[in-house]
Amino acid sequence: MSQYEKNNKGYGKNSNRGKSRGVTKHAIDNNRKQLYDDRYATFNTTDAEIEDNGLVVGRNAVRELLRSGRTVDKILVRRGDREGSIVVIVAEAVEMGIPVVEVDKLKLDEMSGGAVHQGVIAMAAQKEYCEVEDILKIAEERGEPPLIAIADGITDPHNLGALIRCAEGVGAHGLIIPRRRAVGLTYQVAKASAGAIEHLAIAKVSNIAATVTKLQEAGVWVYAAEAGGTPYYKTNFKGACALVFGSEGDGVSRIVKEKCDGIVSIPMYGKVNSFNVSTAAAVILAEASKQHKEV
């Protein structure tokens, strides 16, 4: 018996609906049944599936997540919902430095797959973050000059995942991402990295521009990957260096670009004027890694 039949036993026993238009009751019931079953199948997401995607749904579940000490990338709350335990959750998240984002109910409905979200969903990180100092220490332990990738506001999980894969593949010592206005280490990012996320140190910082200054004070040269700069193959990457890759639409932010020691570019000879951020990262990081191996 289908879900529709379970919930609608005896529906329409005395109904004449549709007869005047030459449509039989049987046909109407079949159409209704199919629509109901399709919708039920779409929205009947299990708790296990939600957990696998890094989403924790519902007020009690989110509160327990916050108490567990597990890393949380951000918390989404229903716009305008500021009552009861939601207030407590938001306060705890703010105190812990976790970004809280207001979204429409429809967005929460889509993300939860029909599970009862009670106006709140938390996005748990797929990996524990490290500190910038940990990345520098990894380079020191390997006896190599630091090679670091920095993601400045990348919002597409597939691009960030591909960037992680590129960085790990060329032997970079770590990746730095911003706390806000960017995608975190979600399930989609982990999947797009093809397992590389497990082997790369990733730090999350509150301010990319301030972090650039911090790296420079530690002797790291920082370059922004943007148009109009020195061709990447003419740039000296042999010392300690970090490469900043910007968001899909806006590129490296103005303030971060101004902080950098230089700008490196990939010359373009075709009709398109730029590469996808993860493609550009693969090209430039591979050259930087090659030069590091020649030291």
N, C-alpha and C positions, 0 to 999 in steps of 0.2 A: 504493500500500500504506500502511495506517495505521501509526501508531507502535506500536500494540498488535501488529499482524501482524508488524512488523519484529522486535519483541522476543520474540515467542512463536510462531515458526514450528514447526509440528508439534505444538502443544499438544493434548493430549487424544486422540491417535490411537486409543488403546486404552481410553479412559475410558468407563465406563458410568454416570458420576455423573448423577443426576437421573432415570434411567429409572424407578425404583421409584415416583416421585411423578408420573409421567406428563409430565415435562418433558424435551424433547429436548435432546441435546447441542448441537445447532445453536442453540437458543434461549439456552442458558446461555452459549455462546461469544459470541453477539451482545451479550448483556447485559454480559458482562465487557469485551468490546471497547469498547462505548460508554462504560462507566464509566472505563476506562483512558484512552481518547482525550480525554474531557472533563477528567479530572484533569491529563493532560499539557498540554493547551491552557491550563489555568488557571495552572499553575506554571512553564511554560517562558518566563519573562520574560528578555528579552535584556539585555545590558549597556547598550545604547543607551537602552532604556526606563528602566533604573535611573538612569542618568546624567541623563536628562531630568527625572526627579523629584527631583533634588538629592540622591540617595542614593549613597554610595560604599560598596561591599560587599566584604568580605574583608580579611584582615590586611595583605597587601602593598599593596593599593590604598589602604587607610586610612593606612598609614605614609607612602606617597608623597604623599597629600593633605596630611598634616601638614607635610611637608617643602616643599611647594609654596608655602606662604605664603597660600594661599586661605583665606577666612574660613570657619570651621566653627562651626555653631550648637551642636551637641552630638554626643556619641558614645555609642552604645548598645552595651553588652556583655552577653553571656549571664551570667545570675546564677550566681555561684559559680565562674566561669571565671577563674582567676588563675594561668595557667601559660604558659610559652614567650613568644612575641612579644606576647601580650595584655598581659603585665605592662609591657613596654616602651611599648606604645601608650598604656596608661592613664597611665603616668608622664609621657610627653611631653605628653599632653593636659592633665594637671593643671598641669604646668609652664607651659603656654601659656595657662592660665586657661579652658580649654574644659570645660564641664560633662560629666561622665561619669555615665551612668545605667545601672543594672543592670535588665535586663528578662528575662522568661522566653524560652526558646528559641522557643516558638510565636509570640511577637510578632516575633522576627527572621525567622522563616520566612515570616510573612505579609507583612512589609515587603519582603523580598527577592524575593518571587514565585517562590520555589523555587531561586533562584541559591545557590551555595555561599557562605555568609556567614562561616563559620569562627568564629562567635561574636561578630562585631563589624560594626556598620554606622555610618557617619558621615553626618551630615546637613549638607551644605554649604549655605551661605547663597546665595540667589539674587541678592544685591546686597551690595556692600561697605558696611560701617557707617561712620558718621562720628563725630565727637566733639560733645558738647553745645555747645562753643565754636563749632564750625562752623555750627550752626543759628543761633546768635546773630549770627554774622558775616553770614549770608545776609540776615537781617532788616536789618542795618546797611547792607549794600550796596544793598538795595532802598529804603532811606530810610524804613522802616516800623517801627512798634513790633512787637516779637516776638509772634507768635501760634503757640503750640506745643501739640501734643497729647501726652499721656502715657498709655501703656497700662500699667495696674498689674495684671499677672498674667493677661492674656487668653490663654487656652489654645486656643481654637477658631480654626483657621486662616482660616475664612471670615469670622468676625467681625473678625479683625485686618486681613484683606485689604480688607474693606468700610470699616473705619476709615481705612486708608491712602487709599482712594479719596475718602472724605469730606474728609479733611484736605487733600489735594492740590487737590480741587475747589473748596474755599473760599479757597484761597490761603495756607494755613498754611505756616510756614517750616520745619517739621520735626516729627518724631515721636520720642519716646523710649520704649524698651521695656526691660524687665529682662533680665538675663542668664540667670536661673534661674526655674524654676516658671512658664514661659510659653512660648508658641510663638515661634519665630524666623522669619526670612524664608525660609520653605520654598517649594517649588514651588506648593503649594496656596494659600498666602498671596499669592504673586505673581499667580496666576491669578484669585483672587477680587478683587484690586485693579484688574483690567481695565486693566493697563498703568500705573496711577498710581505704582506702586512705583519706576518708572524716573525719576520727576520729583520725588520727595520725599526730602529728607535724613532719614535714620533713624539715630539713635544708640542704642547698646546699653550699658547701665550695670549695675554690680554692685549698686547700692542705690538704689531709687527715692526713699526718704525723704531720703537724703543729697543726692540730685540736686535735690530740691525746695528744700532749704536753699541749695544752690549757686545755683539760679536766683533765689531771693529776694535773695541777696547781690548779684546782678547787676541788681537792680531789677525783677524780674519778679514780678507778683502771680500766685499759684497757687490755683486753685479746684478742689475735688473735686466731681464730678458724682454726687450722691447724693440720696436722698429726705430730706425734712425741712428743706431749705435754702431760700434765697431764690429765688423764681421767676427763671428765666434771663433773661427779658425785662425784669426790674427791676434787673439787675446791670450795673454799669459795667465794660465790657470794653475801653474805649477806649485804655487804656495798654498797656504790655507785660504780657502775660498767658499763662498756661499752664493747660490744662484736663486734669484727671486722670480717666480712665475706668477703672472697675474690672473685675474678672473676672466671668464670666457668673453664677457662683453666689454669691460672697461680696461682690461690689462692691469699692469702694476699701478697702484694708486699714486697720485702725485707726490704726497708727502713721503712715501716709501722710496720712490724714485729719486727724490731730492737727497735722501739720506745715503743712497748707494754710492760706491766709489766709481762706478762706471756703468755704461749700458752696452749690452752685447746683442747682436742681431743675427738673424739667418737671412742672407740675401735671397730674394724671391725673383724668379725669372719667368714665371708663368702668368696666367691671367689672374689668379687669386693672389691676394696681398698678404696672407698670413697662414700659418699652420694652426691646427688645434693645439691647445696648451700642452697636452700630454705628448703630442708628436714633437713639438718644439723642444720640450724638456728632454726627450730621448736623444735628439740630435746634439744639443748643447752639453748635456751631462756626459754623453759618451766621449765627446772631445775633451772635456775637463778631466775625466777619468783616465783617458789615454795619456794626457800630459802628466798626470800624477804618477802613473806607472813608469814614466820615463825619468823621474827624478832619481 
